[in-house]
Amino acid sequence: MKKTIYFDNAATTSLHPEVLEEMMPYLTNVYGNGSSIHMMGRKAKSAVENARKKVAELLNTSPSEVFFTSGGTEANNTVINGCLNSLGVSNFITSPLEHHAVLHPLEFLEKKKALHLQLVKVDETGTVDLADLQNKLNEQPKSLVSLMHGNNELGNILDLQKVGELVKSKGGYFHSDTVQTIGKLPIDLQELKIDFLSGSGHKFHGPKGVGFLYINSNNRLNPFIHGGAQERNMRGGTENVAGIVGLAKAFELAVAKREERKSYILGIKEYFKAQIVEAIPGVTFNGASGDLENSLHHIINVSFPAHPDNQMLLFSLDIEGICVSGGSACSSGTDIGSHVLTTLNVPEERANVRFSFSVENTKEEVDEVILALKKILKK
Ligand SMILES: Cc1ncc(COP(=O)(O)O)c(C=O)c1O
């Protein structure tokens, strides 16, 4: 059987063995419910609170501002619904390049006439037009601005400092979906002017189905999921203790090894870029992803010139044992194309593939992928 090559680390990552080890007691012996007052319950509760402390420390904030969720999607939905229902925000500004976990709840609520939605302009490289954002905020200062830190398809990076200062200077609220950047880029909440931030465990070698939401203590939101009094009444539902413990451990490892991982992964990306440019004439890179210094180090989004076999490219790579995404993996399987690439007016006849790397990838794997591409795309 062919060896699998996994170049889809923006979709999800493997679970780090040390993370699994940390989770194991909570998947086996320590199975108490964090809401129970007996010893087993207290052990579970204490594990959750220790994890909260760790996450808060890594973000340089207070544990009282960290809430665990089922992932990035729930964190984003909580912010949007919370701003609408608890803070009286009616104008929402986002970009057409956001993940569906932001765009779809906003579009759903707009359709129900619950809110007014504005899309900030972006240029053909996916850069957010901050002058347009400023104009929109001048007209509607008390808006929620939701802009992602790192784009999951293009690897574009937003200047959180700059945007935060702009939004807060106008009196708005600022949310950033940091799902692709947590543990990869430094985030210091004492330095940033940010109200809400979303993260997800499975993007940094933690478990799936667990994430967190930072809510600045100046803001009080009602829960999005109503139920028990868990998460200090912010999120009903028995805590995913093992998941939360795993998320915190994975985050800790990611921060401790951030620079080491970054330089290794950037080396893979640099090598991949050089090899593909040489092997396939006419390839270009979508968004900022081809700019090695100014894009996420783990993402490169390749645009292949028109070719009769383009339609089959992802399928053919899959046959070769190579896992990649065409656009965002979160909507893969639907084959409706990428709203991000559509916004950037990437010509339809080109095939677009997002390759995303982790520390587990090697240059030898890059060589194998380039060989496979050459084979698939040979005339
Ligand atoms: C930028 C971004 N936001 C949100 C999500 C959704 O996160 P989760 O899978 O934890 O719900 C993803 C997942 O691909 C993502 O890349």
The ligand as an ORCA input file, in Angstrom:
! r2SCAN-3c Opt
* xyz 0 1
  C     -10.480     29.985     10.279
  C     -11.352     28.919     10.837
  N     -12.363     29.260     11.638
  C     -13.164     28.337     12.180
  C     -12.999     27.002     11.912
  C     -13.919     26.005     12.541
  O     -13.339     25.472     13.711
  P     -13.906     24.123     14.342
  O     -13.586     23.031     13.389
  O     -13.179     23.979     15.638
  O     -15.373     24.318     14.567
  C     -11.965     26.601     11.047
  C     -11.798     25.170     10.683
  O     -11.372     24.850      9.591
  C     -11.113     27.588     10.502
  O     -10.104     27.256      9.694
*
